[in-house]
Amino acid sequence: MAKWIKTNFPGVRYREHPTRKNGVRRDQYFTIRYKLTGKDREEGLGWASENWTSAKAYEHLKELKENRKKGEGPQTLAEKRELAATRKEAMQAEQEQIAKDAIAFGDFFTKTYLPQAKADRPKSAINDEALYTQWLNNTIGPLPFPRISAFHIEKIKKSMTDAGRAPRTVEYCLAVIRQVFNHARRLGVFAGDSPTARVRWPKVDNARMRYLTPEEADLLLSALVEKSIDVHDMALLSLHCGLRFGEIASLQWQDVNLDKSSLTIRDAKGGSRTTFLTEKTKSMLDTRPEGAPSDYVFPARGTQGQRPNVSKTFFKVVKEMGLNEGITDRKLKVNFHTLRHSHGTLLYEATHDLYLVQKSLGHKTGTMAQRYAKMTESRLREAAATLGDVLSKKTVDNNAIGLAK
């Protein structure tokens, strides 16, 4: 056992390492001794090779004694070390937070949020990126999260509104900003609330009021088949099966089961679902040239590897037919989505079953399906006729009573 050696400083002693050197001398390990609550206590400090000296050890001892006299501060080396460690952790946390607070919205969007969005929801991530590039990059892209305020969001709203963007587009843009802030908060990059919570969101009324009668739908399909078989076939699927254009564009041959007359709609807005074919749509798909399982049923023109966009042919035919002539309200104009809307409306008129409409269109809840019940003319006519009969009967009854008197 190494021998303890006293120093010229009271309460400080050391022992020498049997072999290890510090320069020409043996390395020395320093400790301090003191009384705490009436008991002798000794704590080690460190080696001379670690820059400890008897004088330095004595300064620590004096500090601990002074703390005991004052009744404040660490009174042991263990407490002092624990306090130093706590301060170091706090300083590191502060430095880390300063670094996080300096992260720009744009850097986080492009390096963290967007890659995750592309992995989780690749279709909507395309729209997110487009909105960021056009509306957010120059406004809030360079700003750190803590510096983005409701003022900046209002500025974005005004720019989009002045440019003629629809309230639904503005709403979607605000939702993207909120999602980025929420994602940053989940990852500990930002601890506050999204500034979108302190602005008034635009009121959105995207409910389509226009739908095609069976006669109008038949005329439209007849006109389309003369212009483009592909556009006709996509329109037929939307009208007969209630599919969105994006669902039709994403349809691959592996999703088609002609034996069961069904289609598998994957990764749809309301979740994956199965929809069933009518005889016309089944016959149409049966006559199309089938590709590999992963090939699109309706590939972009000239390639099998890309999805199509809504063809200008559709809008050209709608214009030629005058379906939108004199109509200024976009909710009353015919577009490709009108075919899906017509499917839901005509299905409700035929069945009066909202749950069936909900499932056919792939809505998560019945809220969206209720619009078809509210606007279908046949039900309104039935209600009006019924009420008319009741009132007429009441009038006849009253007249009979009067005559009897």
HELIX and SHEET records of a PDB file:
HELIX    1   1 ALA A   48  GLU A   50  5                                   3    
HELIX    2   2 SER A   54  LYS A   70  1                                  17    
HELIX    3   3 LEU A   77  ASP A  101  1                                  25    
HELIX    4   4 PHE A  105  PHE A  108  1                                   4    
HELIX    5   5 PHE A  109  TYR A  113  3                                   5    
HELIX    6   6 LEU A  114  ASP A  120  1                                   7    
HELIX    7   7 PRO A  122  LEU A  131  1                                  10    
HELIX    8   8 TYR A  132  LEU A  136  3                                   5    
HELIX    9   9 PHE A  145  ARG A  147  5                                   3    
HELIX   10  10 ALA A  150  ASP A  162  1                                  13    
HELIX   11  11 PRO A  167  ARG A  186  1                                  20    
HELIX   12  12 PRO A  195  ARG A  198  5                                   4    
HELIX   13  13 PRO A  214  LYS A  227  1                                  14    
HELIX   14  14 ILE A  229  CYS A  241  1                                  13    
HELIX   15  15 PHE A  245  ALA A  249  1                                   5    
HELIX   16  16 TRP A  253  ASP A  255  5                                   3    
HELIX   17  17 GLU A  279  THR A  287  1                                   9    
HELIX   18  18 LYS A  312  MET A  321  1                                  10    
HELIX   19  19 ARG A  330  LEU A  332  5                                   3    
HELIX   20  20 HIS A  337  THR A  351  1                                  15    
HELIX   21  21 LEU A  354  LEU A  361  1                                   8    
HELIX   22  22 GLN A  370  MET A  375  1                                   6    
HELIX   23  23 GLU A  377  ALA A  404  1                                  28    
SHEET    1   A 4 TRP A   4  LYS A   6  0                                        
SHEET    2   A 4 VAL A  12  ASN A  22 -1                                        
SHEET    3   A 4 ARG A  25  LEU A  36 -1                                        
SHEET    4   A 4 LYS A  39  TRP A  47 -1                                        
SHEET    1   B 3 VAL A 256  ASN A 257  0                                        
SHEET    2   B 3 SER A 262  ILE A 265 -1                                        
SHEET    3   B 3 ARG A 273  PHE A 276 -1                                        
END                                                                             
